Amino acid sequence: MARRHPESAWPFSAQAAAPVCTLCERQTPVLTEHHLVPRSQGRRRGVKVNELPTVRLCPACHKFLHATLTNAQLENEFSDLERLRQHEDVRKFPHWLRKQPPTRAVRIRRGR
């Protein structure tokens, strides 16, 4: 007998707005927390993890950032959202991603 999955709440009703990704600005069912300064690098500085700056990203954008940039690059060159958006690859990916349905599973290949 087939398993029954609970009914999906996606898309959200108009009253309850769906969460929006900070990078691609799509409404998605799930967002993840991205530390602008990676946790490992922040701990080396002596900063508590809960005090590090974060942004909410969809899983596709989050995976893309970590596949494209190293933790050292994220810490030194792209530790704020504006500098991150200026990176050439980071500009192109959200532009492409906005055309995709929010529930689509996007495969990210490592490109470091």
VMD Tcl script that builds the backbone (N, CA, C; Angstrom):
set m [mol new atoms 336]
animate dup $m
set s [atomselect $m all]
$s set {name element resname resid chain x y z} {
  {N N MET 1 A 0.838 -1.167 0.000}
  {CA C MET 1 A 0.000 0.000 0.000}
  {C C MET 1 A 0.891 1.241 0.000}
  {N N ALA 2 A 0.568 2.214 -0.811}
  {CA C ALA 2 A 1.377 3.429 -0.935}
  {C C ALA 2 A 1.235 4.300 0.309}
  {N N ARG 3 A 2.320 4.974 0.641}
  {CA C ARG 3 A 2.275 5.897 1.772}
  {C C ARG 3 A 1.580 7.179 1.344}
  {N N ARG 4 A 0.880 7.735 2.262}
  {CA C ARG 4 A 0.215 8.997 1.971}
  {C C ARG 4 A 0.980 10.122 2.644}
  {N N HIS 5 A 1.294 11.096 1.845}
  {CA C HIS 5 A 1.994 12.265 2.375}
  {C C HIS 5 A 0.964 13.313 2.761}
  {N N PRO 6 A 1.231 14.054 3.814}
  {CA C PRO 6 A 0.277 15.102 4.190}
  {C C PRO 6 A 0.173 16.143 3.075}
  {N N GLU 7 A -0.957 16.767 3.002}
  {CA C GLU 7 A -1.169 17.795 1.985}
  {C C GLU 7 A -0.152 18.919 2.166}
  {N N SER 8 A 0.386 19.370 1.080}
  {CA C SER 8 A 1.365 20.444 1.114}
  {C C SER 8 A 0.677 21.775 1.395}
  {N N ALA 9 A 1.335 22.616 2.155}
  {CA C ALA 9 A 0.820 23.952 2.435}
  {C C ALA 9 A 1.314 24.946 1.394}
  {N N TRP 10 A 2.027 24.462 0.394}
  {CA C TRP 10 A 2.572 25.344 -0.638}
  {C C TRP 10 A 1.611 25.412 -1.807}
  {N N PRO 11 A 1.322 26.470 -2.444}
  {CA C PRO 11 A 1.775 27.814 -2.079}
  {C C PRO 11 A 0.987 28.345 -0.895}
  {N N PHE 12 A 1.619 29.227 -0.151}
  {CA C PHE 12 A 0.979 29.797 1.023}
  {C C PHE 12 A -0.204 30.661 0.611}
  {N N SER 13 A -1.142 30.795 1.502}
  {CA C SER 13 A -2.301 31.637 1.201}
  {C C SER 13 A -1.859 33.101 1.143}
  {N N ALA 14 A -2.690 33.925 0.590}
  {CA C ALA 14 A -2.357 35.347 0.441}
  {C C ALA 14 A -2.201 36.019 1.802}
  {N N GLN 15 A -2.893 35.516 2.814}
  {CA C GLN 15 A -2.816 36.133 4.143}
  {C C GLN 15 A -1.471 35.847 4.798}
  {N N ALA 16 A -0.992 34.633 4.658}
  {CA C ALA 16 A 0.301 34.268 5.234}
  {C C ALA 16 A 1.342 34.308 4.118}
  {N N ALA 17 A 2.120 35.361 4.068}
  {CA C ALA 17 A 3.102 35.530 2.990}
  {C C ALA 17 A 4.201 34.485 3.115}
  {N N ALA 18 A 4.600 33.959 1.970}
  {CA C ALA 18 A 5.673 32.969 1.940}
  {C C ALA 18 A 6.998 33.661 2.222}
  {N N PRO 19 A 7.931 32.952 2.852}
  {CA C PRO 19 A 9.239 33.551 3.100}
  {C C PRO 19 A 9.962 33.860 1.792}
  {N N VAL 20 A 10.762 34.918 1.791}
  {CA C VAL 20 A 11.454 35.373 0.591}
  {C C VAL 20 A 12.958 35.255 0.788}
  {N N CYS 21 A 13.627 34.668 -0.195}
  {CA C CYS 21 A 15.085 34.526 -0.172}
  {C C CYS 21 A 15.728 35.909 -0.336}
  {N N THR 22 A 16.745 36.189 0.436}
  {CA C THR 22 A 17.413 37.482 0.400}
  {C C THR 22 A 18.198 37.674 -0.885}
  {N N LEU 23 A 18.709 36.609 -1.468}
  {CA C LEU 23 A 19.565 36.729 -2.644}
  {C C LEU 23 A 18.764 36.723 -3.952}
  {N N CYS 24 A 17.936 35.720 -4.158}
  {CA C CYS 24 A 17.199 35.617 -5.423}
  {C C CYS 24 A 15.823 36.267 -5.354}
  {N N GLU 25 A 15.365 36.597 -4.155}
  {CA C GLU 25 A 14.097 37.288 -3.920}
  {C C GLU 25 A 12.879 36.492 -4.384}
  {N N ARG 26 A 12.999 35.154 -4.375}
  {CA C ARG 26 A 11.861 34.290 -4.696}
  {C C ARG 26 A 11.154 33.900 -3.415}
  {N N GLN 27 A 9.858 33.669 -3.518}
  {CA C GLN 27 A 9.117 33.097 -2.399}
  {C C GLN 27 A 9.331 31.596 -2.445}
  {N N THR 28 A 9.818 31.031 -1.364}
  {CA C THR 28 A 10.103 29.599 -1.316}
  {C C THR 28 A 9.492 28.989 -0.066}
  {N N PRO 29 A 9.210 27.695 -0.101}
  {CA C PRO 29 A 8.608 27.056 1.078}
  {C C PRO 29 A 9.570 26.956 2.260}
  {N N VAL 30 A 10.881 26.946 1.999}
  {CA C VAL 30 A 11.863 26.769 3.074}
  {C C VAL 30 A 13.008 27.762 2.878}
  {N N LEU 31 A 13.486 28.337 3.974}
  {CA C LEU 31 A 14.683 29.171 3.938}
  {C C LEU 31 A 15.697 28.612 4.920}
  {N N THR 32 A 16.974 28.807 4.599}
  {CA C THR 32 A 18.043 28.398 5.499}
  {C C THR 32 A 18.793 29.637 5.959}
  {N N GLU 33 A 19.520 29.505 7.046}
  {CA C GLU 33 A 20.271 30.630 7.592}
  {C C GLU 33 A 21.716 30.549 7.117}
  {N N HIS 34 A 22.169 31.571 6.412}
  {CA C HIS 34 A 23.550 31.630 5.926}
  {C C HIS 34 A 24.319 32.635 6.766}
  {N N HIS 35 A 25.424 32.198 7.343}
  {CA C HIS 35 A 26.294 33.095 8.102}
  {C C HIS 35 A 27.203 33.824 7.122}
  {N N LEU 36 A 27.113 35.151 7.084}
  {CA C LEU 36 A 27.938 35.927 6.169}
  {C C LEU 36 A 29.417 35.732 6.471}
  {N N VAL 37 A 29.758 35.645 7.749}
  {CA C VAL 37 A 31.096 35.218 8.168}
  {C C VAL 37 A 30.922 33.776 8.622}
  {N N PRO 38 A 31.568 32.813 7.954}
  {CA C PRO 38 A 31.363 31.407 8.313}
  {C C PRO 38 A 31.602 31.149 9.802}
  {N N ARG 39 A 30.843 30.222 10.345}
  {CA C ARG 39 A 30.932 29.930 11.780}
  {C C ARG 39 A 32.340 29.558 12.203}
  {N N SER 40 A 33.012 28.750 11.370}
  {CA C SER 40 A 34.372 28.327 11.731}
  {C C SER 40 A 35.322 29.516 11.797}
  {N N GLN 41 A 35.165 30.467 10.885}
  {CA C GLN 41 A 36.035 31.641 10.866}
  {C C GLN 41 A 35.684 32.586 12.013}
  {N N GLY 42 A 34.408 32.717 12.314}
  {CA C GLY 42 A 33.979 33.581 13.411}
  {C C GLY 42 A 34.479 33.093 14.754}
  {N N ARG 43 A 34.460 31.765 14.947}
  {CA C ARG 43 A 34.960 31.212 16.217}
  {C C ARG 43 A 36.449 31.469 16.363}
  {N N ARG 44 A 37.185 31.449 15.252}
  {CA C ARG 44 A 38.622 31.743 15.319}
  {C C ARG 44 A 38.874 33.171 15.778}
  {N N ARG 45 A 37.960 34.060 15.421}
  {CA C ARG 45 A 38.072 35.460 15.848}
  {C C ARG 45 A 37.641 35.646 17.297}
  {N N GLY 46 A 36.988 34.636 17.854}
  {CA C GLY 46 A 36.499 34.730 19.222}
  {C C GLY 46 A 35.087 35.283 19.314}
  {N N VAL 47 A 34.363 35.282 18.203}
  {CA C VAL 47 A 32.989 35.776 18.184}
  {C C VAL 47 A 32.051 34.599 18.401}
  {N N LYS 48 A 31.039 34.792 19.230}
  {CA C LYS 48 A 30.055 33.730 19.447}
  {C C LYS 48 A 29.237 33.531 18.173}
  {N N VAL 49 A 28.873 32.297 17.901}
  {CA C VAL 49 A 28.162 31.949 16.670}
  {C C VAL 49 A 26.846 32.715 16.552}
  {N N ASN 50 A 26.134 32.874 17.664}
  {CA C ASN 50 A 24.842 33.564 17.585}
  {C C ASN 50 A 24.989 35.073 17.377}
  {N N GLU 51 A 26.214 35.604 17.430}
  {CA C GLU 51 A 26.444 37.031 17.198}
  {C C GLU 51 A 26.918 37.318 15.770}
  {N N LEU 52 A 27.150 36.267 14.983}
  {CA C LEU 52 A 27.597 36.455 13.606}
  {C C LEU 52 A 26.435 36.930 12.730}
  {N N PRO 53 A 26.712 37.782 11.747}
  {CA C PRO 53 A 25.632 38.265 10.874}
  {C C PRO 53 A 25.120 37.145 9.971}
  {N N THR 54 A 23.803 37.088 9.802}
  {CA C THR 54 A 23.193 36.047 8.977}
  {C C THR 54 A 22.175 36.652 8.018}
  {N N VAL 55 A 21.878 35.905 6.968}
  {CA C VAL 55 A 20.787 36.223 6.044}
  {C C VAL 55 A 20.018 34.936 5.776}
  {N N ARG 56 A 18.764 35.084 5.389}
  {CA C ARG 56 A 17.918 33.927 5.085}
  {C C ARG 56 A 17.946 33.686 3.581}
  {N N LEU 57 A 18.368 32.473 3.193}
  {CA C LEU 57 A 18.488 32.108 1.780}
  {C C LEU 57 A 17.708 30.840 1.489}
  {N N CYS 58 A 17.273 30.713 0.241}
  {CA C CYS 58 A 16.654 29.452 -0.183}
  {C C CYS 58 A 17.773 28.403 -0.272}
  {N N PRO 59 A 17.455 27.126 -0.185}
  {CA C PRO 59 A 18.493 26.093 -0.235}
  {C C PRO 59 A 19.361 26.149 -1.487}
  {N N ALA 60 A 18.781 26.503 -2.640}
  {CA C ALA 60 A 19.563 26.557 -3.880}
  {C C ALA 60 A 20.628 27.652 -3.807}
  {N N CYS 61 A 20.270 28.834 -3.359}
  {CA C CYS 61 A 21.242 29.932 -3.234}
  {C C CYS 61 A 22.308 29.596 -2.202}
  {N N HIS 62 A 21.892 29.000 -1.093}
  {CA C HIS 62 A 22.835 28.645 -0.030}
  {C C HIS 62 A 23.861 27.631 -0.529}
  {N N LYS 63 A 23.394 26.593 -1.203}
  {CA C LYS 63 A 24.309 25.590 -1.754}
  {C C LYS 63 A 25.233 26.204 -2.795}
  {N N PHE 64 A 24.687 27.097 -3.620}
  {CA C PHE 64 A 25.489 27.735 -4.656}
  {C C PHE 64 A 26.633 28.547 -4.047}
  {N N LEU 65 A 26.345 29.317 -3.015}
  {CA C LEU 65 A 27.395 30.130 -2.394}
  {C C LEU 65 A 28.531 29.266 -1.858}
  {N N HIS 66 A 28.184 28.193 -1.170}
  {CA C HIS 66 A 29.225 27.345 -0.579}
  {C C HIS 66 A 29.938 26.501 -1.627}
  {N N ALA 67 A 29.310 26.263 -2.762}
  {CA C ALA 67 A 29.981 25.530 -3.839}
  {C C ALA 67 A 30.894 26.446 -4.641}
  {N N THR 68 A 30.590 27.729 -4.664}
  {CA C THR 68 A 31.331 28.686 -5.487}
  {C C THR 68 A 32.471 29.349 -4.730}
  {N N LEU 69 A 32.250 29.678 -3.461}
  {CA C LEU 69 A 33.226 30.438 -2.683}
  {C C LEU 69 A 33.735 29.623 -1.503}
  {N N THR 70 A 34.996 29.791 -1.174}
  {CA C THR 70 A 35.564 29.121 -0.009}
  {C C THR 70 A 35.184 29.898 1.248}
  {N N ASN 71 A 35.344 29.265 2.404}
  {CA C ASN 71 A 35.066 29.954 3.661}
  {C C ASN 71 A 35.988 31.152 3.849}
  {N N ALA 72 A 37.241 31.019 3.410}
  {CA C ALA 72 A 38.183 32.134 3.527}
  {C C ALA 72 A 37.722 33.313 2.659}
  {N N GLN 73 A 37.246 33.030 1.448}
  {CA C GLN 73 A 36.730 34.096 0.591}
  {C C GLN 73 A 35.495 34.740 1.209}
  {N N LEU 74 A 34.605 33.917 1.748}
  {CA C LEU 74 A 33.406 34.459 2.378}
  {C C LEU 74 A 33.765 35.367 3.549}
  {N N GLU 75 A 34.775 34.983 4.308}
  {CA C GLU 75 A 35.165 35.789 5.463}
  {C C GLU 75 A 35.845 37.092 5.046}
  {N N ASN 76 A 36.812 37.006 4.145}
  {CA C ASN 76 A 37.647 38.157 3.828}
  {C C ASN 76 A 37.054 39.102 2.789}
  {N N GLU 77 A 36.453 38.561 1.739}
  {CA C GLU 77 A 36.025 39.394 0.623}
  {C C GLU 77 A 34.511 39.629 0.567}
  {N N PHE 78 A 33.726 38.683 1.057}
  {CA C PHE 78 A 32.278 38.751 0.867}
  {C C PHE 78 A 31.523 38.624 2.188}
  {N N SER 79 A 31.936 39.392 3.192}
  {CA C SER 79 A 31.324 39.265 4.512}
  {C C SER 79 A 30.093 40.146 4.684}
  {N N ASP 80 A 29.668 40.845 3.632}
  {CA C ASP 80 A 28.384 41.537 3.683}
  {C C ASP 80 A 27.615 41.290 2.383}
  {N N LEU 81 A 26.334 41.506 2.447}
  {CA C LEU 81 A 25.449 41.133 1.348}
  {C C LEU 81 A 25.722 41.928 0.073}
  {N N GLU 82 A 26.046 43.195 0.197}
  {CA C GLU 82 A 26.291 44.016 -0.995}
  {C C GLU 82 A 27.521 43.539 -1.762}
  {N N ARG 83 A 28.610 43.244 -1.066}
  {CA C ARG 83 A 29.808 42.739 -1.743}
  {C C ARG 83 A 29.548 41.368 -2.349}
  {N N LEU 84 A 28.745 40.573 -1.672}
  {CA C LEU 84 A 28.402 39.242 -2.186}
  {C C LEU 84 A 27.628 39.366 -3.500}
  {N N ARG 85 A 26.703 40.307 -3.562}
  {CA C ARG 85 A 25.910 40.511 -4.780}
  {C C ARG 85 A 26.737 41.052 -5.941}
  {N N GLN 86 A 27.895 41.630 -5.677}
  {CA C GLN 86 A 28.745 42.171 -6.729}
  {C C GLN 86 A 29.595 41.099 -7.409}
  {N N HIS 87 A 29.725 39.924 -6.795}
  {CA C HIS 87 A 30.496 38.832 -7.399}
  {C C HIS 87 A 29.789 38.411 -8.691}
  {N N GLU 88 A 30.558 38.231 -9.752}
  {CA C GLU 88 A 29.982 37.964 -11.074}
  {C C GLU 88 A 29.078 36.729 -11.095}
  {N N ASP 89 A 29.560 35.615 -10.540}
  {CA C ASP 89 A 28.759 34.383 -10.550}
  {C C ASP 89 A 27.514 34.519 -9.680}
  {N N VAL 90 A 27.652 35.236 -8.577}
  {CA C VAL 90 A 26.513 35.408 -7.675}
  {C C VAL 90 A 25.454 36.303 -8.315}
  {N N ARG 91 A 25.842 37.189 -9.195}
  {CA C ARG 91 A 24.873 38.011 -9.928}
  {C C ARG 91 A 24.112 37.167 -10.951}
  {N N LYS 92 A 24.811 36.262 -11.616}
  {CA C LYS 92 A 24.190 35.469 -12.685}
  {C C LYS 92 A 23.237 34.409 -12.153}
  {N N PHE 93 A 23.615 33.733 -11.069}
  {CA C PHE 93 A 22.825 32.609 -10.567}
  {C C PHE 93 A 21.407 33.012 -10.154}
  {N N PRO 94 A 21.222 34.036 -9.321}
  {CA C PRO 94 A 19.840 34.405 -8.961}
  {C C PRO 94 A 19.008 34.848 -10.154}
  {N N HIS 95 A 19.648 35.473 -11.123}
  {CA C HIS 95 A 18.922 35.881 -12.332}
  {C C HIS 95 A 18.331 34.647 -13.026}
  {N N TRP 96 A 19.123 33.577 -13.137}
  {CA C TRP 96 A 18.641 32.334 -13.731}
  {C C TRP 96 A 17.607 31.665 -12.823}
  {N N LEU 97 A 17.886 31.672 -11.521}
  {CA C LEU 97 A 17.045 30.959 -10.568}
  {C C LEU 97 A 15.638 31.547 -10.473}
  {N N ARG 98 A 15.515 32.848 -10.649}
  {CA C ARG 98 A 14.200 33.490 -10.583}
  {C C ARG 98 A 13.229 32.939 -11.629}
  {N N LYS 99 A 13.762 32.396 -12.704}
  {CA C LYS 99 A 12.925 31.843 -13.775}
  {C C LYS 99 A 12.431 30.435 -13.447}
  {N N GLN 100 A 12.992 29.814 -12.410}
  {CA C GLN 100 A 12.650 28.441 -12.052}
  {C C GLN 100 A 11.502 28.428 -11.038}
  {N N PRO 101 A 10.674 27.378 -11.063}
  {CA C PRO 101 A 9.631 27.271 -10.039}
  {C C PRO 101 A 10.267 27.089 -8.659}
  {N N PRO 102 A 9.680 27.672 -7.619}
  {CA C PRO 102 A 10.293 27.622 -6.295}
  {C C PRO 102 A 10.405 26.223 -5.702}
  {N N THR 103 A 9.608 25.297 -6.162}
  {CA C THR 103 A 9.664 23.948 -5.611}
  {C C THR 103 A 10.630 23.049 -6.368}
  {N N ARG 104 A 11.238 23.573 -7.429}
  {CA C ARG 104 A 12.164 22.763 -8.228}
  {C C ARG 104 A 13.451 22.502 -7.452}
  {N N ALA 105 A 13.892 21.269 -7.459}
  {CA C ALA 105 A 15.168 20.915 -6.840}
  {C C ALA 105 A 16.271 21.275 -7.831}
  {N N VAL 106 A 17.159 22.159 -7.437}
  {CA C VAL 106 A 18.218 22.638 -8.313}
  {C C VAL 106 A 19.512 21.939 -7.936}
  {N N ARG 107 A 20.162 21.356 -8.929}
  {CA C ARG 107 A 21.431 20.661 -8.684}
  {C C ARG 107 A 22.576 21.661 -8.793}
  {N N ILE 108 A 23.407 21.683 -7.780}
  {CA C ILE 108 A 24.532 22.606 -7.727}
  {C C ILE 108 A 25.813 21.788 -7.852}
  {N N ARG 109 A 26.658 22.191 -8.785}
  {CA C ARG 109 A 27.949 21.512 -8.940}
  {C C ARG 109 A 29.051 22.379 -8.361}
  {N N ARG 110 A 29.999 21.723 -7.748}
  {CA C ARG 110 A 31.101 22.458 -7.141}
  {C C ARG 110 A 31.913 23.162 -8.224}
  {N N GLY 111 A 32.206 24.446 -7.996}
  {CA C GLY 111 A 32.917 25.200 -9.012}
  {C C GLY 111 A 34.124 25.949 -8.497}
  {N N ARG 112 A 34.601 25.624 -7.319}
  {CA C ARG 112 A 35.739 26.352 -6.751}
  {C C ARG 112 A 36.904 26.116 -7.628}
}
mol reanalyze $m
mol bondsrecalc $m
mol representation Tube
mol addrep $m
